[in-house]
């Protein structure tokens, strides 16, 4: 896509010609035969080709269909690490594992969630289920309906990389897919991730509440973009971000007592607002 129009995957309309634009990252939908297709960049293999089957792919939660996640694993040949504290949802993934082992459904494994799984060429051993929730600390996190055991996110990622025979100096997370359908857990994980030393190159968030709909999601989405995540495409509530390492916060000093908002001050200053205002006085 060279420009955005009303038919684009992102859902955006054609921008005003005077609006600053950023380079377009071509995208597509994956898992279109399932009930939860996901936006992803085109040529995913090329993007991760230097990592290939060592791509560290974390999947938080469970959607209505695993086909998109399995197609990503098919493309890259990497493991899929599913973080699912909910036992009922883990049972769904266990059915996926059984189907991948035998290449066929049975009465015990057949359900809406597993529709189409038997067509995916993914090794059953490449699907790993984790019960502990990556968080700031070891302990537990409480929601309105449940309590989940947690593990420090840095230790969690380190252990996954070690299991993949990735050296300590190359410990990382490359791709994260958030499908939690719970704003409390969403916030808990994303703030924990941003507080960690890891920045996945692609971050897909299926927002429980879209970024412009509540103050909590607005703040979190704004924080994501301000620390260097560019929104490249959206499909309904599923937003795909790419990390560009442009941390907007770093342009200002937060020890400045002479301005209302240091970040806004530096942006307006760089745009020449204050100089122009001074000349007009």
C-alpha positions in Angstrom: 0.0 0.0 0.0 1.5 3.3 -1.0 -1.3 5.4 0.4 -4.2 5.0 2.6 -7.8 5.1 1.4 -11.2 4.0 2.8 -10.5 0.4 1.7 -7.2 0.0 3.5 -6.7 -2.7 6.1 -5.9 0.0 8.6 -9.4 1.5 8.3 -8.0 5.0 7.9 -9.3 7.5 5.4 -7.0 9.3 2.9 -4.8 11.8 4.9 -4.8 15.5 4.2 -1.9 16.3 1.8 -0.5 18.7 4.4 -0.4 16.1 7.1 3.1 14.7 7.8 3.3 11.0 6.7 5.6 8.2 7.7 6.8 5.4 5.4 4.1 2.7 4.9 4.9 -0.8 6.2 3.1 -3.2 3.9 0.7 -5.5 5.9 -1.7 -8.3 5.4 -4.2 -10.4 7.3 -3.1 -13.9 8.5 -5.4 -16.7 9.7 -8.2 -15.6 7.4 -9.8 -19.0 7.5 -10.3 -18.7 11.3 -12.6 -16.5 13.3 -9.8 -14.2 14.5 -7.6 -13.1 11.6 -4.7 -10.9 12.7 -2.9 -8.0 10.9 0.8 -8.7 10.3 3.5 -7.3 8.1 4.0 -8.8 4.7 7.0 -10.9 4.0 7.2 -11.9 7.7 9.9 -14.5 6.9 12.1 -11.8 5.4 11.6 -9.6 8.5 12.8 -12.4 10.8 15.0 -14.3 8.5 18.2 -13.8 10.5 16.4 -15.4 13.5 14.2 -18.0 11.7 13.4 -20.8 14.1 15.0 -18.9 16.9 12.4 -16.2 16.7 11.0 -15.7 20.3 7.3 -15.5 19.9 5.1 -14.9 22.9 1.3 -15.3 22.8 -0.7 -13.8 25.8 -4.1 -15.3 26.2 -6.6 -17.1 23.9 -8.8 -15.8 21.2 -11.6 -17.6 19.3 -9.2 -19.3 16.9 -5.5 -20.2 16.9 -5.1 -20.3 13.2 -3.3 -16.9 12.8 -0.7 -17.8 15.5 -0.1 -21.2 13.9 0.4 -19.7 10.5 3.0 -17.4 12.0 4.8 -20.5 13.4 4.4 -22.2 10.1 6.1 -19.3 8.3 9.0 -19.0 10.7 9.4 -22.5 12.0 9.8 -21.1 15.6 8.2 -22.2 18.8 4.9 -20.7 20.0 5.0 -19.8 23.7 1.4 -19.5 24.9 0.9 -17.8 28.3 -2.5 -18.8 29.6 -3.2 -18.8 33.3 -6.8 -19.9 32.7 -7.2 -23.7 33.0 -10.2 -23.9 30.7 -8.4 -22.0 27.9 -5.2 -24.1 28.4 -7.4 -27.2 27.8 -8.3 -25.7 24.4 -4.6 -25.4 23.5 -4.0 -28.9 24.7 -6.5 -30.1 22.1 -4.5 -28.2 19.5 -1.4 -30.0 20.6 -3.1 -33.4 20.3 -4.3 -32.6 16.8 -0.8 -31.5 15.7 0.6 -34.8 17.0 -1.8 -37.0 15.0 -2.7 -34.6 12.1 -6.4 -35.3 12.7 -9.3 -34.4 14.9 -11.1 -36.8 17.3 -14.4 -36.5 19.1 -12.4 -35.3 22.2 -10.4 -32.6 20.3 -13.1 -31.4 17.9 -14.5 -27.9 18.9 -15.0 -24.5 17.4 -11.5 -23.4 18.6 -9.7 -26.3 16.9 -11.4 -25.9 13.5 -8.8 -25.9 10.8 -5.9 -26.8 13.1 -5.3 -30.2 11.4 -4.3 -28.3 8.2 -1.4 -26.5 9.8 2.1 -27.9 9.5 3.4 -27.1 13.0 5.3 -29.6 15.1 3.4 -30.3 18.3 6.7 -30.0 20.3 6.9 -26.3 19.2 3.8 -25.4 21.1 4.6 -24.6 24.8 2.0 -23.7 27.4 2.9 -21.5 30.4 0.7 -21.0 33.4 2.6 -18.2 35.1 1.8 -14.6 34.0 4.8 -12.4 33.2 4.7 -9.4 35.5 6.9 -6.9 37.5 7.6 -9.5 40.2 7.1 -13.1 41.3 3.9 -13.4 43.2 0.3 -13.1 42.1 -2.0 -10.6 40.3 -5.6 -10.2 41.1 -8.5 -9.3 38.8 -12.2 -8.9 39.5 -12.7 -12.6 38.8 -9.4 -14.4 39.3 -6.0 -14.6 40.9 -3.0 -15.6 38.7 0.5 -16.7 39.7 3.1 -14.4 38.3 6.8 -14.5 37.4 9.2 -11.6 36.9 9.1 -10.8 33.2 12.9 -10.6 32.8 13.4 -14.0 34.4 10.5 -15.4 32.3 12.0 -14.3 29.0 15.5 -15.4 30.1 14.1 -18.9 30.8 12.4 -19.1 27.4 15.5 -18.1 25.6 17.6 -20.6 27.5 15.1 -23.3 26.5 15.6 -22.3 22.9 19.4 -22.5 23.3 19.7 -18.7 22.7 22.9 -17.4 24.4 22.5 -15.1 27.4 23.9 -12.1 25.5 21.3 -12.6 22.8 18.3 -13.0 25.2 15.3 -11.2 23.7 11.7 -11.3 22.7 10.9 -10.7 19.0 7.2 -10.9 18.6 4.4 -10.5 21.1 0.7 -11.1 20.5 -1.7 -9.9 23.2 -5.1 -11.6 23.1 -6.2 -11.3 26.8 -9.7 -9.9 26.5 -9.2 -8.4 29.9 -8.1 -4.8 30.3 -6.6 -5.3 33.8 -4.3 -8.1 32.6 -3.6 -6.2 29.4 -2.4 -3.2 31.4 -0.5 -5.4 33.8 1.5 -7.2 31.1 2.2 -4.2 28.8 3.4 -2.0 31.6 5.6 -4.8 32.9 7.0 -5.3 29.4 7.7 -1.6 29.0 9.4 -1.6 32.4 11.6 -4.5 31.3 14.8 -4.3 29.3 13.1 -6.0 26.3 11.5 -4.4 23.2 9.9 -6.8 20.7 10.2 -5.6 17.2 6.5 -6.4 16.5 3.8 -6.0 19.1 0.2 -7.0 18.3 -2.5 -5.9 20.8 -6.1 -6.9 20.6 -7.3 -4.1 22.8 -10.2 -4.9 25.2 -11.0 -1.2 25.1 -9.8 0.7 22.0 -7.2 3.4 22.7 -9.6 6.3 22.2 -12.4 4.8 24.2 -11.1 5.0 27.8 -8.6 7.1 29.7 -6.6 4.0 30.8 -6.2 2.6 27.3 -5.5 6.1 26.0 -2.6 6.5 28.4 -1.2 3.1 27.7 -1.4 3.4 23.9 0.1 6.9 24.1 2.9 5.6 26.2 3.6 2.8 23.7 3.9 5.3 20.9 5.9 7.8 22.9 8.6 5.3 23.8 9.1 4.1 20.2 6.2 1.9 19.0 4.7 3.1 15.7 1.2 2.0 14.9 1.4 0.6 11.4 -2.0 -1.1 10.9 -5.2 -1.8 12.7 -8.0 -4.3 12.1 -11.0 -3.7 14.3 -9.5 -3.7 17.9 -6.3 -5.4 16.8 -3.4 -3.0 16.5 0.0 -3.9 15.1 3.0 -1.8 16.3 6.6 -1.8 15.1 9.5 -0.7 17.3 11.4 2.2 15.8 13.5 3.1 18.9 12.4 6.8 18.8 11.8 7.5 22.5 10.0 10.9 22.6 10.5 11.3 26.3 14.2 11.6 25.9 14.0 15.0 24.3 13.0 16.8 27.5 14.2 17.2 31.0 11.7 16.3 33.7 13.5 18.3 36.3 12.5 21.6 34.7 10.4 23.7 37.0 9.9 26.6 34.6 7.3 25.1 32.2 4.0 23.4 32.6 4.9 20.3 30.4 8.5 19.8 29.5 7.7 17.4 26.6 5.2 19.8 25.0 7.6 22.7 25.6 10.4 21.0 23.7 8.1 20.0 20.8 6.8 23.5 20.4 10.3 24.9 20.7 11.6 22.6 18.0 8.7 23.7 15.8 9.7 27.3 16.2 6.4 28.2 18.0 8.1 30.4 20.7 10.3 32.2 18.2 7.4 33.0 16.0 5.3 34.2 18.9 8.2 36.4 20.1 8.5 38.0 16.7 4.8 38.8 16.6 4.8 40.6 19.9 
